[in-house]
Amino acid sequence: AFAVLGEVYGDLLRAAGATERLMELLDTHSPIASPAQPRSVQDQSAGSSVVFNQVQFCYPSRPDHPALHDFSLTVAPGETVALVGPSGAGKSTVFQLLLRFY
């Protein structure tokens, strides 16, 4: 019975540490500014395009290793595009940048 109590106490300490880290993350502010007057998705579907122009990007954990180097892409409204390539080519990075995760 005491062994179980020790296990539960350890779990509580780990949960407290995780909660503290979550609170730190919730208090951080993104350096990415939101548009002053964002448009709805319906407004954007009529004529918005996606443009990456000579993008350079390194993940913070690997500042000397570019995930994207001189990457350019233009997707016109209504156009369907597939990003294909080997693992590590930057496909996921493009989508993370598009979604403003970085």
DSSP file (Angstrom, degrees, kcal/mol; ACC not computed):
  #  RESIDUE AA STRUCTURE BP1 BP2  ACC     N-H-->O    O-->H-N    N-H-->O    O-->H-N    TCO  KAPPA ALPHA  PHI   PSI    X-CA   Y-CA   Z-CA
    1    1 A A     >        0   0    0      0, 0.0     4,-1.7     0, 0.0     5,-0.1   0.000 360.0 360.0 360.0 -39.3    0.0    0.0    0.0
    2    2 A F  H  >  +     0   0    0      1,-0.2     4,-2.2     2,-0.2     5,-0.2   0.856 360.0  56.8 -68.9 -32.7    2.9    2.4    0.8
    3    3 A A  H  > S+     0   0    0      1,-0.2     4,-2.0     2,-0.2    -1,-0.2   0.903 106.0  50.3 -63.1 -39.7    4.5    1.6   -2.5
    4    4 A V  H  > S+     0   0    0      2,-0.2     4,-2.5     1,-0.2    -1,-0.2   0.897 108.3  52.5 -65.6 -40.1    1.4    2.7   -4.3
    5    5 A L  H  X S+     0   0    0     -4,-1.7     4,-2.5     1,-0.2    -1,-0.2   0.898 108.3  51.0 -62.6 -40.2    1.3    6.0   -2.3
    6    6 A G  H  X S+     0   0    0     -4,-2.2     4,-2.1     2,-0.2    -1,-0.2   0.894 110.3  49.5 -62.8 -39.8    4.9    6.7   -3.3
    7    7 A E  H  X S+     0   0    0     -4,-2.0     4,-2.3     2,-0.2    -2,-0.2   0.916 111.2  48.5 -64.3 -44.2    4.0    6.1   -6.9
    8    8 A V  H  X S+     0   0    0     -4,-2.5     4,-2.3     2,-0.2    -2,-0.2   0.902 110.2  52.0 -63.7 -41.1    1.0    8.4   -6.7
    9    9 A Y  H  X S+     0   0    0     -4,-2.5     4,-2.1     1,-0.2    -1,-0.2   0.910 109.3  50.0 -62.6 -42.1    3.1   11.1   -5.0
   10   10 A G  H  X S+     0   0    0     -4,-2.1     4,-2.2     1,-0.2    -1,-0.2   0.902 109.7  51.1 -61.6 -41.7    5.7   10.9   -7.8
   11   11 A D  H  X S+     0   0    0     -4,-2.3     4,-2.4     1,-0.2    -2,-0.2   0.897 108.6  51.8 -62.5 -40.3    2.9   11.2  -10.4
   12   12 A L  H  X S+     0   0    0     -4,-2.3     4,-2.3     2,-0.2    -2,-0.2   0.895 109.0  50.0 -64.0 -40.0    1.6   14.3   -8.6
   13   13 A L  H  X S+     0   0    0     -4,-2.1     4,-2.2     2,-0.2    -2,-0.2   0.910 111.3  48.5 -65.1 -41.6    5.1   15.9   -8.7
   14   14 A R  H  X S+     0   0    0     -4,-2.2     4,-2.4     1,-0.2    -2,-0.2   0.906 111.3  50.4 -64.3 -40.5    5.4   15.2  -12.4
   15   15 A A  H  X S+     0   0    0     -4,-2.4     4,-2.5     2,-0.2    -2,-0.2   0.892 108.9  51.7 -64.9 -38.9    2.0   16.6  -13.1
   16   16 A A  H  X S+     0   0    0     -4,-2.3     4,-2.1     2,-0.2    -1,-0.2   0.914 111.0  48.0 -64.0 -41.9    2.9   19.8  -11.1
   17   17 A G  H  X S+     0   0    0     -4,-2.2     4,-2.0     2,-0.2    -2,-0.2   0.907 112.4  48.6 -63.7 -41.9    6.0   20.2  -13.1
   18   18 A A  H  X S+     0   0    0     -4,-2.4     4,-2.4     1,-0.2    -2,-0.2   0.888 109.7  52.5 -65.9 -38.7    4.1   19.7  -16.4
   19   19 A T  H  X S+     0   0    0     -4,-2.5     4,-2.2     2,-0.2    -1,-0.2   0.897 107.5  52.1 -64.1 -40.0    1.5   22.2  -15.3
   20   20 A E  H  X S+     0   0    0     -4,-2.1     4,-1.9     2,-0.2    -1,-0.2   0.919 110.5  47.8 -61.9 -43.2    4.2   24.8  -14.6
   21   21 A R  H  X S+     0   0    0     -4,-2.0     4,-2.3     1,-0.2    -2,-0.2   0.905 110.2  52.3 -65.3 -41.1    5.6   24.3  -18.0
   22   22 A L  H  X S+     0   0    0     -4,-2.4     4,-2.4     1,-0.2    -1,-0.2   0.894 107.7  51.8 -61.1 -40.0    2.2   24.6  -19.6
   23   23 A M  H  X S+     0   0    0     -4,-2.2     4,-1.4     2,-0.2    -1,-0.2   0.891 108.3  51.7 -64.9 -38.4    1.6   27.9  -17.8
   24   24 A E  H  X S+     0   0    0     -4,-1.9     4,-0.6     1,-0.2     3,-0.2   0.927 110.9  48.0 -61.5 -44.4    4.9   29.2  -19.1
   25   25 A L  H >< S+     0   0    0     -4,-2.3     3,-1.0     1,-0.2    -2,-0.2   0.892 109.5  52.1 -64.4 -39.6    3.9   28.3  -22.7
   26   26 A L  H 3< S+     0   0    0     -4,-2.4    -1,-0.2     1,-0.2    -2,-0.2   0.788 107.4  54.1 -67.5 -26.4    0.5   29.9  -22.3
   27   27 A D  H 3< S+     0   0    0     -4,-1.4    -1,-0.2    -3,-0.2    -2,-0.2   0.557  86.9 102.4 -84.7  -8.2    2.2   33.1  -21.1
   28   28 A T    <<  -     0   0    0     -3,-1.0     2,-0.4    -4,-0.6    -3,-0.0  -0.456  64.0-141.2 -77.1 150.5    4.4   33.4  -24.1
   29   29 A H        -     0   0    0     -2,-0.1    -2,-0.1     2,-0.0    -1,-0.0  -0.929  16.3-120.2-114.1 135.6    3.6   35.9  -26.9
   30   30 A S        -     0   0    0     -2,-0.4    72,-0.0     1,-0.1     0, 0.0  -0.493   6.3-145.0 -73.5 137.3    4.1   35.1  -30.5
   31   31 A P  S    S+     0   0    0      0, 0.0     2,-0.6     0, 0.0    -1,-0.1   0.549  77.8  97.4 -76.1  -5.3    6.4   37.4  -32.5
   32   32 A I  S    S-     0   0    0     68,-0.1     2,-0.3     1,-0.0    -2,-0.1  -0.748  73.3-140.0 -87.1 120.2    4.1   36.9  -35.5
   33   33 A A        -     0   0    0     -2,-0.6     3,-0.1     1,-0.0    -1,-0.0  -0.621  10.3-131.6 -83.2 135.0    1.6   39.8  -35.7
   34   34 A S        -     0   0    0     -2,-0.3    -1,-0.0     1,-0.1     0, 0.0  -0.525  38.6 -88.8 -77.8 151.8   -2.0   39.0  -36.7
   35   35 A P        -     0   0    0      0, 0.0    -1,-0.1     0, 0.0     0, 0.0  -0.305  29.2-129.6 -60.3 144.7   -3.5   41.2  -39.5
   36   36 A A  S    S+     0   0    0      1,-0.3    -2,-0.1    -3,-0.1     0, 0.0   0.884 104.1  21.6 -63.2 -39.0   -5.2   44.4  -38.2
   37   37 A Q  S    S-     0   0    0      2,-0.0    -1,-0.3     0, 0.0     0, 0.0  -0.711  85.9-161.4-130.4  81.1   -8.3   43.5  -40.2
   38   38 A P        -     0   0    0      0, 0.0     2,-0.3     0, 0.0    -4,-0.0  -0.301  12.3-134.5 -64.3 146.0   -8.4   39.8  -40.9
   39   39 A R        -     0   0    0      1,-0.1     2,-0.0     2,-0.0    -2,-0.0  -0.713  20.7-108.3 -99.4 152.7  -10.7   38.6  -43.7
   40   40 A S     >  -     0   0    0     -2,-0.3     4,-1.7     1,-0.1     3,-0.2  -0.295  31.3-107.8 -72.7 163.8  -13.1   35.7  -43.4
   41   41 A V  H  > S+     0   0    0      1,-0.2     4,-1.7     2,-0.2    -1,-0.1   0.864 120.2  57.0 -61.1 -36.7  -12.3   32.5  -45.3
   42   42 A Q  H  > S+     0   0    0      1,-0.2     4,-0.5     2,-0.2    -1,-0.2   0.907 106.7  49.1 -62.2 -40.9  -15.2   33.3  -47.7
   43   43 A D  H >4 S+     0   0    0      1,-0.2     3,-0.5    -3,-0.2     4,-0.4   0.875 112.8  48.0 -64.1 -37.3  -13.6   36.6  -48.6
   44   44 A Q  H >X S+     0   0    0     -4,-1.7     4,-1.8     1,-0.2     3,-0.8   0.753  95.8  70.6 -78.8 -25.0  -10.2   35.1  -49.2
   45   45 A S  H 3< S+     0   0    0     -4,-1.7    -1,-0.2     1,-0.2    -2,-0.2   0.758  89.6  64.2 -67.4 -22.3  -11.4   32.2  -51.4
   46   46 A A  T << S-     0   0    0     -3,-0.5    -1,-0.2    -4,-0.5    -2,-0.2   0.829 127.5  -9.1 -72.8 -31.6  -12.2   34.5  -54.3
   47   47 A G  T <4 S+     0   0    0     -3,-0.8     2,-0.3    -4,-0.4    -2,-0.2   0.304  88.9 126.0-156.4  20.6   -8.7   35.8  -55.0
   48   48 A S     <  -     0   0    0     -4,-1.8     2,-0.3    28,-0.1    30,-0.1  -0.619  31.1-172.8 -88.7 146.3   -6.0   34.8  -52.5
   49   49 A S        -     0   0    0     -2,-0.3     2,-0.5    27,-0.1    27,-0.2  -0.868  22.9-123.0-127.9 166.1   -2.8   33.1  -53.5
   50   50 A V  E     -A   75   0A   0     25,-2.2    25,-2.9    -2,-0.3     2,-0.4  -0.950  31.2-178.3-110.6 127.5    0.1   31.6  -51.5
   51   51 A V  E     +A   74   0A   0     -2,-0.5     2,-0.5    23,-0.2    23,-0.2  -0.984  16.4 179.6-133.2 124.5    3.5   33.0  -52.2
   52   52 A F  E     -A   73   0A   0     21,-3.2    21,-2.6    -2,-0.4     2,-0.6  -0.995  15.2-167.2-113.7 124.4    6.9   32.0  -50.8
   53   53 A N  E     -     0   0A   0     -2,-0.5    19,-0.2    19,-0.2    18,-0.1  -0.912  65.3 -36.1-122.4 106.4    9.6   34.1  -52.3
   54   54 A Q  E    S-     0   0A   0     -2,-0.6    16,-0.3    16,-0.2     2,-0.2   0.899  82.3-169.2  50.1  51.2   13.2   33.0  -51.7
   55   55 A V  E     -A   71   0A   0     16,-3.1    16,-2.3    14,-0.1     2,-0.4  -0.507  13.6-167.5 -75.3 133.5   12.5   31.8  -48.2
   56   56 A Q  E     +     0   0A   0     -2,-0.2     2,-0.3    13,-0.2    13,-0.2  -0.980  15.6 171.1-115.2 132.5   15.3   30.9  -45.9
   57   57 A F  E     +A   68   0A   0     11,-2.4    10,-2.3    -2,-0.4    11,-2.0  -0.974  16.0 178.9-149.9 133.0   14.4   29.0  -42.7
   58   58 A C  E     -A   66   0A   0     -2,-0.3    -2,-0.0     8,-0.3    11,-0.0  -0.988  33.7-117.9-125.6 139.3   16.3   27.2  -39.9
   59   59 A Y    >   -     0   0    0      6,-0.5     3,-1.7    -2,-0.4     6,-0.2  -0.503  27.5-118.7 -70.7 145.7   14.6   25.6  -36.9
   60   60 A P  T 3  S+     0   0    0      0, 0.0    -1,-0.1     0, 0.0     0, 0.0   0.819 114.6  56.0 -56.3 -31.5   15.7   27.2  -33.6
   61   61 A S  T 3  S+     0   0    0      1,-0.3    -2,-0.0     2,-0.1     0, 0.0   0.674 118.3  32.7 -75.9 -15.8   17.2   23.9  -32.5
   62   62 A R    X   +     0   0    0     -3,-1.7     3,-1.8     3,-0.1    -3,-0.4  -0.523  67.6 162.8-136.9  67.4   19.4   23.7  -35.6
   63   63 A P  T 3  S+     0   0    0      0, 0.0    -1,-0.1     0, 0.0    -2,-0.1   0.703  77.0  51.3 -65.4 -19.1   20.3   27.3  -36.5
   64   64 A D  T 3  S+     0   0    0      1,-0.1    -2,-0.0    -5,-0.1    -6,-0.0   0.404  99.3  71.0 -96.5   2.7   23.3   26.2  -38.7
   65   65 A H  S <  S-     0   0    0     -3,-1.8    -6,-0.5    -6,-0.2     2,-0.2  -0.887  78.2-143.1-122.9  99.7   21.2   23.7  -40.8
   66   66 A P  E     -A   58   0A   0      0, 0.0    -8,-0.3     0, 0.0     3,-0.2  -0.413  12.6-168.2 -66.8 128.6   18.7   25.3  -43.2
   67   67 A A  E    S+     0   0A   0    -10,-2.3     2,-0.4     1,-0.3    -9,-0.2   0.808  85.8  22.8 -79.6 -32.8   15.4   23.4  -43.5
   68   68 A L  E    S-A   57   0A   0    -11,-2.0   -11,-2.4    25,-0.1     2,-0.4  -1.000  70.7-174.3-132.9 136.0   14.6   25.6  -46.5
   69   69 A H  E    S-     0   0A   0     -2,-0.4   -13,-0.2   -13,-0.2   -14,-0.1  -0.960  73.3 -21.1-134.6 116.0   17.1   27.5  -48.6
   70   70 A D  E    S+     0   0A   0     -2,-0.4     2,-0.5   -16,-0.3   -16,-0.2   0.897  85.6 174.7  55.4  44.9   16.1   29.9  -51.4
   71   71 A F  E     +A   55   0A   0    -16,-2.3   -16,-3.1   -18,-0.1     2,-0.4  -0.715   8.1 179.3 -88.4 126.6   12.6   28.3  -51.5
   72   72 A S  E     +     0   0A   0     -2,-0.5     2,-0.3   -18,-0.2   -19,-0.2  -0.984   7.3 160.0-127.9 140.5   10.1   29.9  -53.8
   73   73 A L  E     -A   52   0A   0    -21,-2.6   -21,-3.2    -2,-0.4     2,-0.4  -0.950  16.4-168.2-158.1 135.3    6.5   28.8  -54.5
   74   74 A T  E     -A   51   0A   0     -2,-0.3     2,-0.5   -23,-0.2   -23,-0.2  -0.993   3.7-173.0-128.2 125.8    3.4   30.4  -55.9
   75   75 A V  E     -A   50   0A   0    -25,-2.9   -25,-2.2    -2,-0.4     3,-0.1  -0.971  17.0-145.5-118.9 116.2    0.0   28.8  -55.7
   76   76 A A    >   -     0   0    0     -2,-0.5     3,-2.2   -27,-0.2   -27,-0.1  -0.363  37.8 -78.1 -76.4 157.2   -2.8   30.6  -57.5
   77   77 A P  T 3  S+     0   0    0      0, 0.0    -1,-0.1     0, 0.0   -28,-0.1  -0.324 119.8  11.6 -55.4 131.7   -6.4   30.7  -56.2
   78   78 A G  T 3  S+     0   0    0      1,-0.3     2,-0.2   -30,-0.1   -29,-0.1   0.326  97.1 131.2  82.6  -8.5   -8.1   27.4  -57.0
   79   79 A E    <   -     0   0    0     -3,-2.2     2,-0.5     1,-0.0    -1,-0.3  -0.553  49.4-143.3 -80.3 142.1   -4.9   25.7  -58.0
   80   80 A T        +     0   0    0     -2,-0.2     2,-0.4    -3,-0.1    -4,-0.1  -0.918  22.2 179.9-106.4 129.1   -4.1   22.3  -56.6
   81   81 A V        -     0   0    0     -2,-0.5     2,-0.5    -6,-0.0    -6,-0.0  -0.976  15.7-154.7-130.9 141.6   -0.4   21.6  -55.7
   82   82 A A        -     0   0    0     -2,-0.4     2,-0.7     2,-0.0    -2,-0.0  -0.970   8.0-150.5-115.2 130.3    1.3   18.6  -54.3
   83   83 A L        +     0   0    0     -2,-0.5     2,-0.3     2,-0.0    -2,-0.0  -0.896  27.8 170.5 -97.4 118.5    4.6   18.9  -52.4
   84   84 A V        +     0   0    0     -2,-0.7    -2,-0.0     5,-0.0     0, 0.0  -0.916  12.4 110.9-127.6 153.4    6.5   15.7  -52.8
   85   85 A G        -     0   0    0     -2,-0.3     3,-0.1     5,-0.0     5,-0.1  -0.891  61.0 -58.3 161.7 172.5   10.1   14.7  -52.0
   86   86 A P  S >  S-     0   0    0      0, 0.0     3,-1.8     0, 0.0     5,-0.3  -0.179  71.0 -72.5 -70.8 166.9   12.2   12.5  -49.7
   87   87 A S  T 3  S+     0   0    0      1,-0.3     0, 0.0     2,-0.1     0, 0.0  -0.354 122.3  24.0 -57.5 133.9   12.2   12.7  -45.9
   88   88 A G  T 3  S+     0   0    0     -3,-0.1    -1,-0.3    -2,-0.0     0, 0.0   0.503  83.8 119.0  87.5   4.1   13.8   15.9  -44.7
   89   89 A A  S <  S-     0   0    0     -3,-1.8    -2,-0.1    -4,-0.1    -5,-0.0   0.684  89.0-101.7 -78.1 -17.2   13.3   17.8  -47.9
   90   90 A G  S  > S+     0   0    0     -4,-0.2     4,-2.2   -22,-0.1     5,-0.2   0.529  80.0 130.4 112.3   8.6   11.2   20.5  -46.2
   91   91 A K  H  > S+     0   0    0     -5,-0.3     4,-1.5     1,-0.2     5,-0.1   0.949  81.1  41.9 -60.4 -50.1    7.6   19.5  -47.0
   92   92 A S  H  > S+     0   0    0      1,-0.2     4,-2.5     2,-0.2    -1,-0.2   0.860 111.0  58.1 -65.7 -34.9    6.4   19.7  -43.4
   93   93 A T  H  > S+     0   0    0      1,-0.2     4,-2.4     2,-0.2     5,-0.2   0.907 102.5  53.7 -61.1 -42.4    8.4   22.9  -42.9
   94   94 A V  H  X S+     0   0    0     -4,-2.2     4,-2.4     1,-0.2    -1,-0.2   0.923 111.6  45.0 -58.6 -44.8    6.5   24.6  -45.7
   95   95 A F  H  X S+     0   0    0     -4,-1.5     4,-2.2     2,-0.2    -1,-0.2   0.871 110.4  53.7 -70.1 -35.9    3.2   23.7  -44.1
   96   96 A Q  H  <>S+     0   0    0     -4,-2.5     5,-2.9     2,-0.2     6,-0.6   0.895 112.2  45.1 -64.8 -38.1    4.3   24.8  -40.6
   97   97 A L  H ><5S+     0   0    0     -4,-2.4     3,-1.4     3,-0.2    -2,-0.2   0.902 110.9  53.6 -68.9 -40.8    5.3   28.2  -42.0
   98   98 A L  H 3<5S+     0   0    0     -4,-2.4    -2,-0.2     1,-0.3    -1,-0.2   0.873 109.9  47.6 -60.3 -37.6    2.1   28.4  -44.0
   99   99 A L  T 3<5S-     0   0    0     -4,-2.2    -1,-0.3    -5,-0.1    -2,-0.2   0.387 116.0-118.7 -85.3   3.8    0.2   27.8  -40.7
  100  100 A R  T < 5 +     0   0    0     -3,-1.4    -3,-0.2    -5,-0.1    -2,-0.1   0.815  69.0 139.9  63.7  34.5    2.3   30.4  -39.0
  101  101 A F      <       0   0    0     -5,-2.9    -4,-0.2    -6,-0.2    -1,-0.1   0.707 360.0 360.0 -75.6 -19.7    3.8   28.0  -36.4
  102  102 A Y              0   0    0     -6,-0.6    -1,-0.2    -5,-0.1    -5,-0.1   0.291 360.0 360.0-131.0 360.0    7.1   29.7  -36.9
